[in-house]
């Protein structure tokens, strides 16, 4: 079993939920006559263009649809099975399904119509922090700060590589003990403190603020509010380092498109393109100064660097 097959097993429930929603909305019937832009599909199906695009983009990864430039979609050969007017149509079977995420699948259509998430946020991941190029990230910073929304601590490798640097991690109360334990296990208890608070409220001051897999948990409004608070926290000469997966703007197959479907199903967050990140940063008072992409693994995080403007 190769890597692609394993990813397929892990994401099967998300795909099933997306297929069920597309079948409910009769998207395949709307595409029977040929390619259409997502804006028209949204209008004809009574949905919002942005969440509909995220679902269709994900289903293009599994060869149900084909995406071309400018968010235009067509049916792939397998997608014709979801049409109502073909022999042995699978539309009703798929529409009534939804796989292991049947409950979120049932709410996904409503999410496409209203823009609200299909479920509550899923937090508390045990993923390790991303690999960091310590020297390039630090560049002389002495005070680091981070917001942890899932129990991860991206500051651990940075503080471990720089004994004179101190850190502060802001976390909501239900994850505080998890974060404290990880900091203590890394031997950093004396140099890294944990502060319980609201991520969109007042933040600890720092020379460098690190957001590691945080922005993906929030919608644009919340992410923008947090980034504005980060801008205030770092002051006039501060910097921001963000570690996130970036959605390619080309129709190329990429696992992050499936992960974005999961976020649409499970919480208010979203994966973003480079342009979408730049817009968020600019509106919050940051200027993007660098983008470092992973050399091999498409699932690895990119590093976006920005300075206060």
C-alpha positions, 0 to 999 in steps of 0.5 A: 500500500503506497502513501496515496492509498493510506491518505485515501483511507484516512480521508474517506469519511471526509470525501463521503460527506462531500459526495453526499452533499454534492449529490443532494445539491444535484451538482452532477446534473448541473454539470451534465451539459459541460463545465461551469464556473463555481459562481454559477453552480452556487447560484443554481444550487442555492449555495454560497460560492466560497464553501461550495468551491472548497468542497468541489476542489476537494472532490477534484482530488479524488477524480470525481470532478476536474477543475480548470482555471478560474474555478471552473469545474467539469465532471470527471468520468466517475462523476457522471455516476452521480447524475440523475439521468444516467442508467444505474445512477448512484445519486440516491445511494450517495445522497443517503450515505455520508459514511462515518461522518454521516451527521456532519454530512447531513449538515454540510448542505446547510453549511454550503447554504449559510456559510456556517460550519457543519460542526464544532471545532475539533481541537486537542491534536497530538501532532508534533510541532513542525520542523523549524529552521531555528536560526532563520526564524529567530534572527536575534529575537529574545522574547518569543510568544505563541498562541496554542489552539490545539495543545501543540507548542511550536516554541519548544524547538526554538527555545531548545536551540537558544538557551538565552531566549524566553517564551510565553504560550497563551492558551485557553483553559481546557488545554493549559495542563497539556501545554504545561506538560509538554513544556516541562517534558522538554525541560523548558519550564523555567524559560517558558511560561503558560498564560491562560486567556482569549486568543483574540484578547490582549496578548503577551508582548514579544519580539517574535510571535509564532503561530504554528497551525493556529490560523487554520482553526479560525475563520477570516474574521477571527483570524484577522482579529487575532492578527491585529492583536499580535501586531499590537503585541510585537510593537513597531519592530516586531516580527511574525512567523506563521507555519501553515499548509498553503493551498495551491491555486492551480488545479493540481492534486494536493492533500491540503484540499482534502484537509480543507474539506475536513475543516469545513466539516469539523469547525469554523476554520479553513486552509488558505492560499498564499494570496489569502494569507497575504490579505490577512497579514496586510489588513492586520498591519504586517508586511510579508517578507518571506515564504519558505516552502517544504522541499519534498513533503506536500503535507508539511507546513510552509513558513510565512514571515512578516514584519510589523508595518 
